[in-house]
C-alpha cells in the first residue's frame, strides 16, 4: 500500500456507510490513490489554501494527511464529482489573492470554500421555484406541503466533505443515526433530473460553476437545516419539528416585521 493510499485507510461507522446520505459515495469508498487527481501525502507544515488548490490545477495532485477523515472524505467527493471539484479549484486559482481583503481572500473564494466544505446539492426539475421557497425560508412549503417531492423530484446530495465528516463523527458517537439538530448547510439548487447518473449531475454542476451561474461572489446564501430532509432522520417524521423556529428560522424580513409589531 502506498503512503497516499494508506492515508485514506480510515474507518467510517457502519451506520453512516449504510445511511442514504452516504449513498452517492458508497461505491467510491475508500478512494483509490490512482486516478485524477493523484492522491499524494500532504507536505509538512501548512503551505496554505491557495497552494493546495494550485497543486490540483497545476500538478494534478490532491494532498491528503495520513489517517485524516476530513481529507479522506474530500478524496471520495473528488472521485464522485471530479468535474465540479476541479471547477471549484480552478476558480480558486484564477481568483488568487485580494490585497484589499483583510484575509487576502476574495469573497468569491469564500463562497467556493463554504460550498466545498458545507454544501448541500439539490437536483430537481423545479429547482428555480424551490430555491425561491428556500430563499423565503418557506419551510412549510418545502418540507410539509412538498414532502412527497423529496427523493422523487428532489435529490439531496451532501457535497461538502466537512459536513460529511461532522455527520460521520456524530454517527460514531451514538447507537442510532443522529445529527446536530441545528446543522444547516449551504443549499445549491440545480436544475436537472434526480434520477440522472451522478456523472451527468457532476457535469451539469461543473458547467454552472465555470459559467459563473453557481457559486459566484454575489450569490445569496441559502441555508437549509439538514434534519428536515424527509427520510434521512427520524425527527423529520414529526411535523412539529418544522415549527421549531430556533432551527427552521423565518427569513430576516419576517423576523424584523415581528419585532416591529411587538415593539
Beta strands, then each sheet from edge to edge (+ up, - down):
strand 1: 38-41
strand 2: 61-64
strand 3: 119-124
strand 4: 155-158
strand 5: 184-191
strand 6: 223-225
sheet 1: 1+ 2+
sheet 2: 4+ 3- 5- 6+
end
